Amino acid sequence: MEENNNTLETLLERAGDYTKTTIELVKLKAVDKVSDSISSVVSRTISLLLIMMFFLMGAIGVSLVIGDALGKSWYGFLIVAGFYGLVGSVLFSS
């Protein structure tokens, strides 16, 4: 009888350990997915910011070159802004 009691206690102990381990595994998997998502968002955000800075600096450079060719800097900025407005309108309408 005592042997059955020990077996039952051992079984309950193992079931409790299994439950604790399963809960810990679920927590670790959740942390893994969250950290993967956050790192992906951060890296994409940094890449997007760098690309935007590249295009911004390029647009300023082109504006200054056009403005220099036309005699007034603001002409170049106006032309580049109009170009971006036209491109944006075409993309928005399609």
mmCIF file as gemmi writes it, N, C-alpha and C atoms, coordinates in Angstrom:
data_model
loop_
_atom_site.group_PDB
_atom_site.id
_atom_site.type_symbol
_atom_site.label_atom_id
_atom_site.label_alt_id
_atom_site.label_comp_id
_atom_site.label_asym_id
_atom_site.label_entity_id
_atom_site.label_seq_id
_atom_site.pdbx_PDB_ins_code
_atom_site.Cartn_x
_atom_site.Cartn_y
_atom_site.Cartn_z
_atom_site.occupancy
_atom_site.B_iso_or_equiv
_atom_site.pdbx_formal_charge
_atom_site.auth_seq_id
_atom_site.auth_asym_id
_atom_site.pdbx_PDB_model_num
ATOM 1 N N . MET Axp A 1 ? 0.817 -1.191 0 1 0 ? 1 A 1
ATOM 2 C CA . MET Axp A 1 ? 0 0 0 1 0 ? 1 A 1
ATOM 3 C C . MET Axp A 1 ? 0.869 1.266 0 1 0 ? 1 A 1
ATOM 4 N N . GLU Axp A 2 ? 1.935 1.198 0.788 1 0 ? 2 A 1
ATOM 5 C CA . GLU Axp A 2 ? 2.812 2.358 0.866 1 0 ? 2 A 1
ATOM 6 C C . GLU Axp A 2 ? 3.541 2.571 -0.462 1 0 ? 2 A 1
ATOM 7 N N . GLU Axp A 3 ? 3.807 1.487 -1.152 1 0 ? 3 A 1
ATOM 8 C CA . GLU Axp A 3 ? 4.468 1.605 -2.447 1 0 ? 3 A 1
ATOM 9 C C . GLU Axp A 3 ? 3.573 2.347 -3.439 1 0 ? 3 A 1
ATOM 10 N N . ASN Axp A 4 ? 2.278 2.078 -3.431 1 0 ? 4 A 1
ATOM 11 C CA . ASN Axp A 4 ? 1.323 2.792 -4.288 1 0 ? 4 A 1
ATOM 12 C C . ASN Axp A 4 ? 1.251 4.262 -3.908 1 0 ? 4 A 1
ATOM 13 N N . ASN Axp A 5 ? 1.337 4.538 -2.612 1 0 ? 5 A 1
ATOM 14 C CA . ASN Axp A 5 ? 1.286 5.909 -2.128 1 0 ? 5 A 1
ATOM 15 C C . ASN Axp A 5 ? 2.522 6.685 -2.589 1 0 ? 5 A 1
ATOM 16 N N . ASN Axp A 6 ? 3.7 6.046 -2.512 1 0 ? 6 A 1
ATOM 17 C CA . ASN Axp A 6 ? 4.929 6.673 -2.982 1 0 ? 6 A 1
ATOM 18 C C . ASN Axp A 6 ? 4.886 6.904 -4.487 1 0 ? 6 A 1
ATOM 19 N N . THR Axp A 7 ? 4.339 5.936 -5.218 1 0 ? 7 A 1
ATOM 20 C CA . THR Axp A 7 ? 4.232 6.059 -6.665 1 0 ? 7 A 1
ATOM 21 C C . THR Axp A 7 ? 3.299 7.211 -7.026 1 0 ? 7 A 1
ATOM 22 N N . LEU Axp A 8 ? 2.201 7.341 -6.299 1 0 ? 8 A 1
ATOM 23 C CA . LEU Axp A 8 ? 1.25 8.416 -6.542 1 0 ? 8 A 1
ATOM 24 C C . LEU Axp A 8 ? 1.881 9.778 -6.221 1 0 ? 8 A 1
ATOM 25 N N . GLU Axp A 9 ? 2.627 9.852 -5.124 1 0 ? 9 A 1
ATOM 26 C CA . GLU Axp A 9 ? 3.302 11.106 -4.764 1 0 ? 9 A 1
ATOM 27 C C . GLU Axp A 9 ? 4.347 11.477 -5.819 1 0 ? 9 A 1
ATOM 28 N N . THR Axp A 10 ? 5.09 10.49 -6.267 1 0 ? 10 A 1
ATOM 29 C CA . THR Axp A 10 ? 6.098 10.732 -7.296 1 0 ? 10 A 1
ATOM 30 C C . THR Axp A 10 ? 5.44 11.209 -8.588 1 0 ? 10 A 1
ATOM 31 N N . LEU Axp A 11 ? 4.331 10.572 -8.936 1 0 ? 11 A 1
ATOM 32 C CA . LEU Axp A 11 ? 3.601 10.949 -10.146 1 0 ? 11 A 1
ATOM 33 C C . LEU Axp A 11 ? 3.079 12.377 -10.04 1 0 ? 11 A 1
ATOM 34 N N . LEU Axp A 12 ? 2.512 12.727 -8.895 1 0 ? 12 A 1
ATOM 35 C CA . LEU Axp A 12 ? 2.014 14.089 -8.687 1 0 ? 12 A 1
ATOM 36 C C . LEU Axp A 12 ? 3.162 15.105 -8.706 1 0 ? 12 A 1
ATOM 37 N N . GLU Axp A 13 ? 4.274 14.739 -8.129 1 0 ? 13 A 1
ATOM 38 C CA . GLU Axp A 13 ? 5.448 15.612 -8.121 1 0 ? 13 A 1
ATOM 39 C C . GLU Axp A 13 ? 5.937 15.867 -9.545 1 0 ? 13 A 1
ATOM 40 N N . ARG Axp A 14 ? 6.003 14.813 -10.332 1 0 ? 14 A 1
ATOM 41 C CA . ARG Axp A 14 ? 6.454 14.943 -11.719 1 0 ? 14 A 1
ATOM 42 C C . ARG Axp A 14 ? 5.453 15.755 -12.549 1 0 ? 14 A 1
ATOM 43 N N . ALA Axp A 15 ? 4.171 15.554 -12.279 1 0 ? 15 A 1
ATOM 44 C CA . ALA Axp A 15 ? 3.147 16.322 -13 1 0 ? 15 A 1
ATOM 45 C C . ALA Axp A 15 ? 3.274 17.805 -12.662 1 0 ? 15 A 1
ATOM 46 N N . GLY Axp A 16 ? 3.542 18.122 -11.407 1 0 ? 16 A 1
ATOM 47 C CA . GLY Axp A 16 ? 3.749 19.516 -11.01 1 0 ? 16 A 1
ATOM 48 C C . GLY Axp A 16 ? 4.986 20.106 -11.668 1 0 ? 16 A 1
ATOM 49 N N . ASP Axp A 17 ? 6.068 19.329 -11.702 1 0 ? 17 A 1
ATOM 50 C CA . ASP Axp A 17 ? 7.292 19.792 -12.366 1 0 ? 17 A 1
ATOM 51 C C . ASP Axp A 17 ? 7.054 20.005 -13.861 1 0 ? 17 A 1
ATOM 52 N N . TYR Axp A 18 ? 6.302 19.104 -14.464 1 0 ? 18 A 1
ATOM 53 C CA . TYR Axp A 18 ? 6 19.227 -15.891 1 0 ? 18 A 1
ATOM 54 C C . TYR Axp A 18 ? 5.195 20.492 -16.159 1 0 ? 18 A 1
ATOM 55 N N . THR Axp A 19 ? 4.221 20.764 -15.293 1 0 ? 19 A 1
ATOM 56 C CA . THR Axp A 19 ? 3.393 21.964 -15.452 1 0 ? 19 A 1
ATOM 57 C C . THR Axp A 19 ? 4.246 23.224 -15.328 1 0 ? 19 A 1
ATOM 58 N N . LYS Axp A 20 ? 5.115 23.258 -14.337 1 0 ? 20 A 1
ATOM 59 C CA . LYS Axp A 20 ? 5.994 24.418 -14.153 1 0 ? 20 A 1
ATOM 60 C C . LYS Axp A 20 ? 6.919 24.602 -15.362 1 0 ? 20 A 1
ATOM 61 N N . THR Axp A 21 ? 7.448 23.501 -15.851 1 0 ? 21 A 1
ATOM 62 C CA . THR Axp A 21 ? 8.339 23.563 -17.006 1 0 ? 21 A 1
ATOM 63 C C . THR Axp A 21 ? 7.586 24.032 -18.246 1 0 ? 21 A 1
ATOM 64 N N . THR Axp A 22 ? 6.369 23.555 -18.426 1 0 ? 22 A 1
ATOM 65 C CA . THR Axp A 22 ? 5.557 23.96 -19.575 1 0 ? 22 A 1
ATOM 66 C C . THR Axp A 22 ? 5.24 25.447 -19.514 1 0 ? 22 A 1
ATOM 67 N N . ILE Axp A 23 ? 4.887 25.945 -18.345 1 0 ? 23 A 1
ATOM 68 C CA . ILE Axp A 23 ? 4.6 27.366 -18.188 1 0 ? 23 A 1
ATOM 69 C C . ILE Axp A 23 ? 5.851 28.193 -18.475 1 0 ? 23 A 1
ATOM 70 N N . GLU Axp A 24 ? 6.989 27.759 -17.984 1 0 ? 24 A 1
ATOM 71 C CA . GLU Axp A 24 ? 8.242 28.466 -18.237 1 0 ? 24 A 1
ATOM 72 C C . GLU Axp A 24 ? 8.574 28.471 -19.73 1 0 ? 24 A 1
ATOM 73 N N . LEU Axp A 25 ? 8.326 27.357 -20.406 1 0 ? 25 A 1
ATOM 74 C CA . LEU Axp A 25 ? 8.57 27.269 -21.839 1 0 ? 25 A 1
ATOM 75 C C . LEU Axp A 25 ? 7.678 28.231 -22.614 1 0 ? 25 A 1
ATOM 76 N N . VAL Axp A 26 ? 6.42 28.326 -22.236 1 0 ? 26 A 1
ATOM 77 C CA . VAL Axp A 26 ? 5.497 29.25 -22.901 1 0 ? 26 A 1
ATOM 78 C C . VAL Axp A 26 ? 5.96 30.687 -22.702 1 0 ? 26 A 1
ATOM 79 N N . LYS Axp A 27 ? 6.4 31.018 -21.493 1 0 ? 27 A 1
ATOM 80 C CA . LYS Axp A 27 ? 6.916 32.366 -21.225 1 0 ? 27 A 1
ATOM 81 C C . LYS Axp A 27 ? 8.139 32.659 -22.083 1 0 ? 27 A 1
ATOM 82 N N . LEU Axp A 28 ? 9.045 31.726 -22.169 1 0 ? 28 A 1
ATOM 83 C CA . LEU Axp A 28 ? 10.258 31.931 -22.957 1 0 ? 28 A 1
ATOM 84 C C . LEU Axp A 28 ? 9.952 32.071 -24.45 1 0 ? 28 A 1
ATOM 85 N N . LYS Axp A 29 ? 8.994 31.297 -24.943 1 0 ? 29 A 1
ATOM 86 C CA . LYS Axp A 29 ? 8.603 31.416 -26.349 1 0 ? 29 A 1
ATOM 87 C C . LYS Axp A 29 ? 7.974 32.779 -26.609 1 0 ? 29 A 1
ATOM 88 N N . ALA Axp A 30 ? 7.176 33.263 -25.674 1 0 ? 30 A 1
ATOM 89 C CA . ALA Axp A 30 ? 6.554 34.583 -25.831 1 0 ? 30 A 1
ATOM 90 C C . ALA Axp A 30 ? 7.621 35.679 -25.847 1 0 ? 30 A 1
ATOM 91 N N . VAL Axp A 31 ? 8.588 35.578 -24.954 1 0 ? 31 A 1
ATOM 92 C CA . VAL Axp A 31 ? 9.675 36.556 -24.917 1 0 ? 31 A 1
ATOM 93 C C . VAL Axp A 31 ? 10.463 36.504 -26.226 1 0 ? 31 A 1
ATOM 94 N N . ASP Axp A 32 ? 10.689 35.316 -26.75 1 0 ? 32 A 1
ATOM 95 C CA . ASP Axp A 32 ? 11.417 35.167 -28.018 1 0 ? 32 A 1
ATOM 96 C C . ASP Axp A 32 ? 10.682 35.855 -29.161 1 0 ? 32 A 1
ATOM 97 N N . LYS Axp A 33 ? 9.365 35.634 -29.253 1 0 ? 33 A 1
ATOM 98 C CA . LYS Axp A 33 ? 8.592 36.25 -30.338 1 0 ? 33 A 1
ATOM 99 C C . LYS Axp A 33 ? 8.547 37.762 -30.194 1 0 ? 33 A 1
ATOM 100 N N . VAL Axp A 34 ? 8.371 38.251 -28.974 1 0 ? 34 A 1
ATOM 101 C CA . VAL Axp A 34 ? 8.323 39.699 -28.753 1 0 ? 34 A 1
ATOM 102 C C . VAL Axp A 34 ? 9.667 40.334 -29.095 1 0 ? 34 A 1
ATOM 103 N N . SER Axp A 35 ? 10.747 39.71 -28.672 1 0 ? 35 A 1
ATOM 104 C CA . SER Axp A 35 ? 12.069 40.28 -28.96 1 0 ? 35 A 1
ATOM 105 C C . SER Axp A 35 ? 12.366 40.243 -30.461 1 0 ? 35 A 1
ATOM 106 N N . ASP Axp A 36 ? 11.939 39.195 -31.156 1 0 ? 36 A 1
ATOM 107 C CA . ASP Axp A 36 ? 12.105 39.148 -32.612 1 0 ? 36 A 1
ATOM 108 C C . ASP Axp A 36 ? 11.323 40.272 -33.288 1 0 ? 36 A 1
ATOM 109 N N . SER Axp A 37 ? 10.095 40.49 -32.832 1 0 ? 37 A 1
ATOM 110 C CA . SER Axp A 37 ? 9.263 41.537 -33.419 1 0 ? 37 A 1
ATOM 111 C C . SER Axp A 37 ? 9.858 42.92 -33.177 1 0 ? 37 A 1
ATOM 112 N N . ILE Axp A 38 ? 10.291 43.172 -31.958 1 0 ? 38 A 1
ATOM 113 C CA . ILE Axp A 38 ? 10.853 44.478 -31.617 1 0 ? 38 A 1
ATOM 114 C C . ILE Axp A 38 ? 12.138 44.73 -32.403 1 0 ? 38 A 1
ATOM 115 N N . SER Axp A 39 ? 12.997 43.728 -32.494 1 0 ? 39 A 1
ATOM 116 C CA . SER Axp A 39 ? 14.248 43.933 -33.228 1 0 ? 39 A 1
ATOM 117 C C . SER Axp A 39 ? 13.98 44.166 -34.709 1 0 ? 39 A 1
ATOM 118 N N . SER Axp A 40 ? 12.983 43.507 -35.253 1 0 ? 40 A 1
ATOM 119 C CA . SER Axp A 40 ? 12.633 43.713 -36.654 1 0 ? 40 A 1
ATOM 120 C C . SER Axp A 40 ? 12.11 45.132 -36.88 1 0 ? 40 A 1
ATOM 121 N N . VAL Axp A 41 ? 11.246 45.601 -35.988 1 0 ? 41 A 1
ATOM 122 C CA . VAL Axp A 41 ? 10.697 46.957 -36.114 1 0 ? 41 A 1
ATOM 123 C C . VAL Axp A 41 ? 11.797 47.999 -35.987 1 0 ? 41 A 1
ATOM 124 N N . VAL Axp A 42 ? 12.698 47.805 -35.039 1 0 ? 42 A 1
ATOM 125 C CA . VAL Axp A 42 ? 13.778 48.772 -34.828 1 0 ? 42 A 1
ATOM 126 C C . VAL Axp A 42 ? 14.703 48.817 -36.046 1 0 ? 42 A 1
ATOM 127 N N . SER Axp A 43 ? 15.076 47.667 -36.563 1 0 ? 43 A 1
ATOM 128 C CA . SER Axp A 43 ? 15.992 47.663 -37.714 1 0 ? 43 A 1
ATOM 129 C C . SER Axp A 43 ? 15.328 48.257 -38.958 1 0 ? 43 A 1
ATOM 130 N N . ARG Axp A 44 ? 14.06 47.978 -39.16 1 0 ? 44 A 1
ATOM 131 C CA . ARG Axp A 44 ? 13.356 48.551 -40.318 1 0 ? 44 A 1
ATOM 132 C C . ARG Axp A 44 ? 13.185 50.06 -40.16 1 0 ? 44 A 1
ATOM 133 N N . THR Axp A 45 ? 12.928 50.504 -38.939 1 0 ? 45 A 1
ATOM 134 C CA . THR Axp A 45 ? 12.783 51.938 -38.695 1 0 ? 45 A 1
ATOM 135 C C . THR Axp A 45 ? 14.088 52.672 -38.962 1 0 ? 45 A 1
ATOM 136 N N . ILE Axp A 46 ? 15.188 52.12 -38.498 1 0 ? 46 A 1
ATOM 137 C CA . ILE Axp A 46 ? 16.489 52.74 -38.738 1 0 ? 46 A 1
ATOM 138 C C . ILE Axp A 46 ? 16.807 52.762 -40.23 1 0 ? 46 A 1
ATOM 139 N N . SER Axp A 47 ? 16.529 51.675 -40.924 1 0 ? 47 A 1
ATOM 140 C CA . SER Axp A 47 ? 16.764 51.632 -42.371 1 0 ? 47 A 1
ATOM 141 C C . SER Axp A 47 ? 15.91 52.669 -43.098 1 0 ? 47 A 1
ATOM 142 N N . LEU Axp A 48 ? 14.646 52.779 -42.71 1 0 ? 48 A 1
ATOM 143 C CA . LEU Axp A 48 ? 13.752 53.745 -43.331 1 0 ? 48 A 1
ATOM 144 C C . LEU Axp A 48 ? 14.231 55.171 -43.077 1 0 ? 48 A 1
ATOM 145 N N . LEU Axp A 49 ? 14.687 55.451 -41.859 1 0 ? 49 A 1
ATOM 146 C CA . LEU Axp A 49 ? 15.202 56.786 -41.551 1 0 ? 49 A 1
ATOM 147 C C . LEU Axp A 49 ? 16.442 57.114 -42.381 1 0 ? 49 A 1
ATOM 148 N N . LEU Axp A 50 ? 17.325 56.151 -42.549 1 0 ? 50 A 1
ATOM 149 C CA . LEU Axp A 50 ? 18.524 56.379 -43.362 1 0 ? 50 A 1
ATOM 150 C C . LEU Axp A 50 ? 18.175 56.62 -44.828 1 0 ? 50 A 1
ATOM 151 N N . ILE Axp A 51 ? 17.225 55.877 -45.349 1 0 ? 51 A 1
ATOM 152 C CA . ILE Axp A 51 ? 16.793 56.073 -46.736 1 0 ? 51 A 1
ATOM 153 C C . ILE Axp A 51 ? 16.146 57.439 -46.896 1 0 ? 51 A 1
ATOM 154 N N . MET Axp A 52 ? 15.324 57.834 -45.922 1 0 ? 52 A 1
ATOM 155 C CA . MET Axp A 52 ? 14.688 59.148 -45.985 1 0 ? 52 A 1
ATOM 156 C C . MET Axp A 52 ? 15.723 60.265 -45.927 1 0 ? 52 A 1
ATOM 157 N N . MET Axp A 53 ? 16.733 60.116 -45.099 1 0 ? 53 A 1
ATOM 158 C CA . MET Axp A 53 ? 17.792 61.12 -45.019 1 0 ? 53 A 1
ATOM 159 C C . MET Axp A 53 ? 18.546 61.214 -46.34 1 0 ? 53 A 1
ATOM 160 N N . PHE Axp A 54 ? 18.787 60.066 -46.974 1 0 ? 54 A 1
ATOM 161 C CA . PHE Axp A 54 ? 19.461 60.051 -48.275 1 0 ? 54 A 1
ATOM 162 C C . PHE Axp A 54 ? 18.663 60.845 -49.307 1 0 ? 54 A 1
ATOM 163 N N . PHE Axp A 55 ? 17.356 60.564 -49.383 1 0 ? 55 A 1
ATOM 164 C CA . PHE Axp A 55 ? 16.527 61.273 -50.349 1 0 ? 55 A 1
ATOM 165 C C . PHE Axp A 55 ? 16.373 62.749 -50.003 1 0 ? 55 A 1
ATOM 166 N N . LEU Axp A 56 ? 16.311 63.081 -48.734 1 0 ? 56 A 1
ATOM 167 C CA . LEU Axp A 56 ? 16.206 64.478 -48.327 1 0 ? 56 A 1
ATOM 168 C C . LEU Axp A 56 ? 17.46 65.256 -48.731 1 0 ? 56 A 1
ATOM 169 N N . MET Axp A 57 ? 18.619 64.689 -48.444 1 0 ? 57 A 1
ATOM 170 C CA . MET Axp A 57 ? 19.868 65.356 -48.815 1 0 ? 57 A 1
ATOM 171 C C . MET Axp A 57 ? 20 65.456 -50.336 1 0 ? 57 A 1
ATOM 172 N N . GLY Axp A 58 ? 19.576 64.428 -51.033 1 0 ? 58 A 1
ATOM 173 C CA . GLY Axp A 58 ? 19.597 64.459 -52.499 1 0 ? 58 A 1
ATOM 174 C C . GLY Axp A 58 ? 18.671 65.537 -53.043 1 0 ? 58 A 1
ATOM 175 N N . ALA Axp A 59 ? 17.481 65.658 -52.455 1 0 ? 59 A 1
ATOM 176 C CA . ALA Axp A 59 ? 16.526 66.672 -52.904 1 0 ? 59 A 1
ATOM 177 C C . ALA Axp A 59 ? 17.065 68.074 -52.639 1 0 ? 59 A 1
ATOM 178 N N . ILE Axp A 60 ? 17.698 68.273 -51.504 1 0 ? 60 A 1
ATOM 179 C CA . ILE Axp A 60 ? 18.29 69.583 -51.202 1 0 ? 60 A 1
ATOM 180 C C . ILE Axp A 60 ? 19.402 69.893 -52.194 1 0 ? 60 A 1
ATOM 181 N N . GLY Axp A 61 ? 20.236 68.902 -52.475 1 0 ? 61 A 1
ATOM 182 C CA . GLY Axp A 61 ? 21.317 69.101 -53.444 1 0 ? 61 A 1
ATOM 183 C C . GLY Axp A 61 ? 20.798 69.435 -54.825 1 0 ? 61 A 1
ATOM 184 N N . VAL Axp A 62 ? 19.804 68.712 -55.289 1 0 ? 62 A 1
ATOM 185 C CA . VAL Axp A 62 ? 19.225 68.97 -56.606 1 0 ? 62 A 1
ATOM 186 C C . VAL Axp A 62 ? 18.57 70.353 -56.628 1 0 ? 62 A 1
ATOM 187 N N . SER Axp A 63 ? 17.889 70.71 -55.54 1 0 ? 63 A 1
ATOM 188 C CA . SER Axp A 63 ? 17.261 72.029 -55.46 1 0 ? 63 A 1
ATOM 189 C C . SER Axp A 63 ? 18.288 73.14 -55.56 1 0 ? 63 A 1
ATOM 190 N N . LEU Axp A 64 ? 19.403 72.979 -54.876 1 0 ? 64 A 1
ATOM 191 C CA . LEU Axp A 64 ? 20.451 74 -54.93 1 0 ? 64 A 1
ATOM 192 C C . LEU Axp A 64 ? 21.075 74.099 -56.319 1 0 ? 64 A 1
ATOM 193 N N . VAL Axp A 65 ? 21.268 72.968 -56.981 1 0 ? 65 A 1
ATOM 194 C CA . VAL Axp A 65 ? 21.835 72.979 -58.334 1 0 ? 65 A 1
ATOM 195 C C . VAL Axp A 65 ? 20.868 73.664 -59.301 1 0 ? 65 A 1
ATOM 196 N N . ILE Axp A 66 ? 19.586 73.305 -59.246 1 0 ? 66 A 1
ATOM 197 C CA . ILE Axp A 66 ? 18.597 73.924 -60.133 1 0 ? 66 A 1
ATOM 198 C C . ILE Axp A 66 ? 18.496 75.421 -59.832 1 0 ? 66 A 1
ATOM 199 N N . GLY Axp A 67 ? 18.451 75.751 -58.549 1 0 ? 67 A 1
ATOM 200 C CA . GLY Axp A 67 ? 18.371 77.161 -58.162 1 0 ? 67 A 1
ATOM 201 C C . GLY Axp A 67 ? 19.579 77.95 -58.624 1 0 ? 67 A 1
ATOM 202 N N . ASP Axp A 68 ? 20.738 77.357 -58.535 1 0 ? 68 A 1
ATOM 203 C CA . ASP Axp A 68 ? 21.962 78.022 -58.993 1 0 ? 68 A 1
ATOM 204 C C . ASP Axp A 68 ? 21.912 78.245 -60.508 1 0 ? 68 A 1
ATOM 205 N N . ALA Axp A 69 ? 21.39 77.274 -61.232 1 0 ? 69 A 1
ATOM 206 C CA . ALA Axp A 69 ? 21.292 77.394 -62.687 1 0 ? 69 A 1
ATOM 207 C C . ALA Axp A 69 ? 20.274 78.46 -63.093 1 0 ? 69 A 1
ATOM 208 N N . LEU Axp A 70 ? 19.228 78.623 -62.285 1 0 ? 70 A 1
ATOM 209 C CA . LEU Axp A 70 ? 18.185 79.597 -62.611 1 0 ? 70 A 1
ATOM 210 C C . LEU Axp A 70 ? 18.453 80.977 -62.005 1 0 ? 70 A 1
ATOM 211 N N . GLY Axp A 71 ? 19.42 81.087 -61.113 1 0 ? 71 A 1
ATOM 212 C CA . GLY Axp A 71 ? 19.78 82.375 -60.554 1 0 ? 71 A 1
ATOM 213 C C . GLY Axp A 71 ? 19.25 82.64 -59.156 1 0 ? 71 A 1
ATOM 214 N N . LYS Axp A 72 ? 18.253 81.921 -58.698 1 0 ? 72 A 1
ATOM 215 C CA . LYS Axp A 72 ? 17.707 82.103 -57.346 1 0 ? 72 A 1
ATOM 216 C C . LYS Axp A 72 ? 17.483 80.725 -56.728 1 0 ? 72 A 1
ATOM 217 N N . SER Axp A 73 ? 17.947 80.563 -55.505 1 0 ? 73 A 1
ATOM 218 C CA . SER Axp A 73 ? 17.867 79.251 -54.854 1 0 ? 73 A 1
ATOM 219 C C . SER Axp A 73 ? 16.436 78.778 -54.679 1 0 ? 73 A 1
ATOM 220 N N . TRP Axp A 74 ? 15.543 79.686 -54.359 1 0 ? 74 A 1
ATOM 221 C CA . TRP Axp A 74 ? 14.177 79.256 -54.066 1 0 ? 74 A 1
ATOM 222 C C . TRP Axp A 74 ? 13.473 78.712 -55.299 1 0 ? 74 A 1
ATOM 223 N N . TYR Axp A 75 ? 13.933 79.078 -56.506 1 0 ? 75 A 1
ATOM 224 C CA . TYR Axp A 75 ? 13.37 78.482 -57.715 1 0 ? 75 A 1
ATOM 225 C C . TYR Axp A 75 ? 13.602 76.971 -57.733 1 0 ? 75 A 1
ATOM 226 N N . GLY Axp A 76 ? 14.782 76.565 -57.357 1 0 ? 76 A 1
ATOM 227 C CA . GLY Axp A 76 ? 15.109 75.139 -57.341 1 0 ? 76 A 1
ATOM 228 C C . GLY Axp A 76 ? 14.255 74.381 -56.338 1 0 ? 76 A 1
ATOM 229 N N . PHE Axp A 77 ? 14.077 74.965 -55.154 1 0 ? 77 A 1
ATOM 230 C CA . PHE Axp A 77 ? 13.239 74.308 -54.142 1 0 ? 77 A 1
ATOM 231 C C . PHE Axp A 77 ? 11.784 74.24 -54.592 1 0 ? 77 A 1
ATOM 232 N N . LEU Axp A 78 ? 11.317 75.271 -55.252 1 0 ? 78 A 1
ATOM 233 C CA . LEU Axp A 78 ? 9.945 75.291 -55.755 1 0 ? 78 A 1
ATOM 234 C C . LEU Axp A 78 ? 9.75 74.218 -56.826 1 0 ? 78 A 1
ATOM 235 N N . ILE Axp A 79 ? 10.717 74.081 -57.721 1 0 ? 79 A 1
ATOM 236 C CA . ILE Axp A 79 ? 10.614 73.078 -58.782 1 0 ? 79 A 1
ATOM 237 C C . ILE Axp A 79 ? 10.641 71.662 -58.202 1 0 ? 79 A 1
ATOM 238 N N . VAL Axp A 80 ? 11.549 71.412 -57.255 1 0 ? 80 A 1
ATOM 239 C CA . VAL Axp A 80 ? 11.632 70.073 -56.641 1 0 ? 80 A 1
ATOM 240 C C . VAL Axp A 80 ? 10.364 69.774 -55.843 1 0 ? 80 A 1
ATOM 241 N N . ALA Axp A 81 ? 9.84 70.763 -55.122 1 0 ? 81 A 1
ATOM 242 C CA . ALA Axp A 81 ? 8.591 70.559 -54.381 1 0 ? 81 A 1
ATOM 243 C C . ALA Axp A 81 ? 7.442 70.259 -55.336 1 0 ? 81 A 1
ATOM 244 N N . GLY Axp A 82 ? 7.398 70.966 -56.458 1 0 ? 82 A 1
ATOM 245 C CA . GLY Axp A 82 ? 6.365 70.69 -57.459 1 0 ? 82 A 1
ATOM 246 C C . GLY Axp A 82 ? 6.488 69.293 -58.038 1 0 ? 82 A 1
ATOM 247 N N . PHE Axp A 83 ? 7.737 68.869 -58.273 1 0 ? 83 A 1
ATOM 248 C CA . PHE Axp A 83 ? 7.96 67.51 -58.776 1 0 ? 83 A 1
ATOM 249 C C . PHE Axp A 83 ? 7.448 66.467 -57.779 1 0 ? 83 A 1
ATOM 250 N N . TYR Axp A 84 ? 7.793 66.645 -56.489 1 0 ? 84 A 1
ATOM 251 C CA . TYR Axp A 84 ? 7.314 65.706 -55.473 1 0 ? 84 A 1
ATOM 252 C C . TYR Axp A 84 ? 5.801 65.757 -55.332 1 0 ? 84 A 1
ATOM 253 N N . GLY Axp A 85 ? 5.215 66.934 -55.465 1 0 ? 85 A 1
ATOM 254 C CA . GLY Axp A 85 ? 3.768 67.048 -55.428 1 0 ? 85 A 1
ATOM 255 C C . GLY Axp A 85 ? 3.118 66.316 -56.572 1 0 ? 85 A 1
ATOM 256 N N . LEU Axp A 86 ? 3.702 66.437 -57.778 1 0 ? 86 A 1
ATOM 257 C CA . LEU Axp A 86 ? 3.169 65.747 -58.946 1 0 ? 86 A 1
ATOM 258 C C . LEU Axp A 86 ? 3.281 64.224 -58.787 1 0 ? 86 A 1
ATOM 259 N N . VAL Axp A 87 ? 4.433 63.754 -58.343 1 0 ? 87 A 1
ATOM 260 C CA . VAL Axp A 87 ? 4.637 62.316 -58.128 1 0 ? 87 A 1
ATOM 261 C C . VAL Axp A 87 ? 3.677 61.804 -57.059 1 0 ? 87 A 1
ATOM 262 N N . GLY Axp A 88 ? 3.533 62.578 -55.979 1 0 ? 88 A 1
ATOM 263 C CA . GLY Axp A 88 ? 2.614 62.168 -54.915 1 0 ? 88 A 1
ATOM 264 C C . GLY Axp A 88 ? 1.174 62.105 -55.392 1 0 ? 88 A 1
ATOM 265 N N . SER Axp A 89 ? 0.77 63.06 -56.223 1 0 ? 89 A 1
ATOM 266 C CA . SER Axp A 89 ? -0.599 63.06 -56.759 1 0 ? 89 A 1
ATOM 267 C C . SER Axp A 89 ? -0.844 61.853 -57.662 1 0 ? 89 A 1
ATOM 268 N N . VAL Axp A 90 ? 0.141 61.533 -58.486 1 0 ? 90 A 1
ATOM 269 C CA . VAL Axp A 90 ? 0.001 60.376 -59.378 1 0 ? 90 A 1
ATOM 270 C C . VAL Axp A 90 ? -0.081 59.089 -58.568 1 0 ? 90 A 1
ATOM 271 N N . LEU Axp A 91 ? 0.777 58.958 -57.56 1 0 ? 91 A 1
ATOM 272 C CA . LEU Axp A 91 ? 0.753 57.741 -56.737 1 0 ? 91 A 1
ATOM 273 C C . LEU Axp A 91 ? -0.521 57.648 -55.914 1 0 ? 91 A 1
ATOM 274 N N . PHE Axp A 92 ? -1.018 58.78 -55.433 1 0 ? 92 A 1
ATOM 275 C CA . PHE Axp A 92 ? -2.222 58.779 -54.621 1 0 ? 92 A 1
ATOM 276 C C . PHE Axp A 92 ? -3.456 58.433 -55.448 1 0 ? 92 A 1
ATOM 277 N N . SER Axp A 93 ? -3.487 58.896 -56.681 1 0 ? 93 A 1
ATOM 278 C CA . SER Axp A 93 ? -4.665 58.668 -57.534 1 0 ? 93 A 1
ATOM 279 C C . SER Axp A 93 ? -4.706 57.248 -58.112 1 0 ? 93 A 1
ATOM 280 N N . SER Axp A 94 ? -3.574 56.554 -58.128 1 0 ? 94 A 1
ATOM 281 C CA . SER Axp A 94 ? -3.579 55.209 -58.731 1 0 ? 94 A 1
ATOM 282 C C . SER Axp A 94 ? -3.829 54.126 -57.752 1 0 ? 94 A 1
